[in-house]
Amino acid sequence: MSGQSTPTGTRERVPRGSARGRLLEAAVTVIRRQGLAATTVDDLCAEAGVTKGAFFHHFSSKDALAVAAAEHWSEVTGSLFARADYHHAGSAAARVLAYLDLRTELIRGAPADFSCLVGTMAQEAFATNPAIRRACADSILGHARTLESDISQALNDAGRGGEVDPGGLARHIQGVIQGAFVLAKAGQDAELARESIAHLRRYLEHLVTPGSGQGLPDRKRRRRAVD
């Protein structure tokens, strides 16, 4: 998912007796901490507490593990967001805003603890490994699609149904969140990520509030003003 972050303790979801599961969780931890290129098979085995023989029993290469880790990330974070309380908010606009509140709540600890595995790998592998890039795209864009229905309804309720593409806005949200993680990494400051999402929330609140159109003129109003 997307631009997804996940709270600490996720690894408890994987049975400790499963070497494959432990390697997947090791990939989440190590790659978020030091990046894909800097991560070695030895690093992954040490983090997982398994032998290299066990690694190559389950994965043909580090790249193969990276693809599987992206899919694992989507499953774990997808479950987290599917169970989240924001789905129970009373209106579509409230659900969209509560989703961003949850994303802010998940920003805890160091960037390696809350940043996105697939976002990290996509930045490194987009030009060199098509399989990893596709797996990351499936995760990020797939998560964005889960927001489209609420965004569409919120825009319709606010009288903006024909002005803004829900899919494009859902992807923009993920783009801002991914960028927020990059800022937090660059500055080694989680507050930079929270600040960025707060600005996004204010924009979206304005966009999905009925009667707020005067603050965001559409193209027709801009053309009339020029004429």
Beta strands, then each sheet from edge to edge (+ up, - down):
end
